[in-house]
Amino acid sequence: MNNQTDILQAISIGLVIASFLLNTGRGLKAIEVCKECLTFLNNEVRKSGEKRFNLINISIYQIVFKAYCLIPDYTRALIYGRELLEIYHKCGKTNQEGNLTVAMAEICEQQYKYVEARELYTKAIKLMREMGDMKNEAYIDEKSGIMSTSRLKNILRKVLRSEYKLVTKKEKQQVTET
């Protein structure tokens, strides 16, 4: 396969198959097919220096991101999500970049990576503000606030538990001393 048209056709067929596999619950197989497509894309098509293949790159990374989210392997989903964010940024796809940033922030929040989630929420708010999407901006701002509140509640619980343990320890010591 030395003709770019043949290679692009093979990659397109691979993406259709990967999408089918993803939609039928076979995420790992979809990831394998996408990685093969990515190998072809990187080895054969990128050599020509053409930048019109971002759409194919986006399709591949979207399928892989969704598949890792469905498995769930959130660590790898975040890795491919970051790659996809870079591609969206290069292509100027602000809306998709904002939606993906929110999805990644929610994943970070589920993994108790609050600092990273907060950064992603802040980035998403800036993107929504840039697009003038006030509805999603408010939603993301609310999610960010809820996350901060729940984090503070968790910290408060930990502090109260540790103080309770100290109090009960002192009471035990007083009982044993008398």
QUIJOZI-V100285 format. One record per backbone hydrogen bond with DSSP energy under -0.5 kcal/mol. NH is the residue of the N-H (numbers start at 1). CO is the residue of the C=O. E is the energy in kcal/mol with one decimal. If there is no record, write none. Layout:
BEGIN
NH	CO	E
NH	CO	E
END
This chain:
BEGIN
7	3	-2.1
8	4	-2.8
9	5	-2.1
10	6	-2.4
11	7	-2.4
12	8	-2.4
13	9	-2.3
14	10	-2.3
15	11	-2.3
16	12	-1.9
17	13	-2.3
18	14	-2.8
19	15	-2.4
20	16	-2.2
21	17	-2.8
22	18	-2.5
23	19	-2.5
24	20	-1.3
25	22	-1.4
26	21	-3.0
27	25	-0.6
30	26	-1.9
31	27	-2.3
32	28	-2.0
33	29	-2.3
34	30	-2.4
35	31	-2.5
36	32	-1.8
37	33	-2.3
38	34	-2.7
39	35	-2.0
40	36	-2.4
41	37	-2.7
42	38	-2.7
43	39	-2.7
44	40	-2.6
45	40	-1.0
46	41	-1.8
48	45	-1.2
49	46	-1.4
50	45	-0.6
54	51	-0.8
57	53	-2.1
58	54	-2.9
59	55	-2.3
60	56	-2.5
61	57	-2.5
62	58	-2.5
63	59	-2.0
64	60	-2.3
65	61	-2.5
66	62	-2.6
67	63	-2.5
68	64	-2.5
69	65	-1.8
70	66	-1.9
71	67	-1.7
72	68	-0.7
73	68	-3.6
77	73	-2.0
78	74	-2.2
79	75	-1.5
80	76	-2.5
81	77	-2.3
82	78	-2.2
83	79	-1.6
84	80	-2.4
85	81	-2.4
86	82	-2.0
87	83	-1.9
88	84	-2.7
89	85	-2.5
90	86	-2.4
91	87	-2.2
92	88	-1.0
92	89	-0.6
93	88	-2.3
94	92	-1.6
97	93	-2.2
98	94	-2.6
99	95	-2.3
100	96	-2.6
101	97	-2.1
102	98	-1.9
103	99	-2.1
104	100	-2.6
105	101	-2.1
106	102	-2.3
107	103	-1.8
108	104	-2.4
109	105	-2.3
110	106	-2.0
111	107	-1.6
112	109	-1.4
113	108	-3.0
114	112	-1.1
117	113	-2.3
118	114	-2.6
119	115	-2.1
120	116	-2.3
121	117	-2.8
122	118	-2.4
123	119	-2.3
124	120	-2.6
125	121	-2.5
126	122	-2.0
127	123	-2.2
128	124	-2.6
129	125	-2.5
130	126	-2.3
131	127	-1.8
132	128	-1.2
133	128	-2.4
134	132	-1.3
137	133	-1.9
138	134	-2.3
139	135	-2.0
140	136	-2.7
141	137	-2.4
142	138	-2.3
143	139	-2.5
144	140	-2.7
145	141	-2.1
146	142	-2.8
147	143	-2.4
148	144	-2.1
149	145	-2.4
150	146	-2.8
151	147	-2.2
152	148	-2.3
153	149	-2.2
154	150	-2.2
155	151	-2.3
156	152	-2.7
157	153	-2.6
158	154	-2.2
159	155	-2.4
160	156	-2.8
161	157	-2.7
162	158	-2.4
163	159	-2.4
164	160	-2.5
165	161	-2.6
166	162	-2.0
167	163	-2.5
168	164	-2.8
169	165	-2.0
170	166	-2.3
171	167	-2.4
172	168	-2.2
173	169	-2.2
174	170	-2.3
175	171	-2.1
176	172	-2.4
177	173	-1.7
178	174	-1.2
END
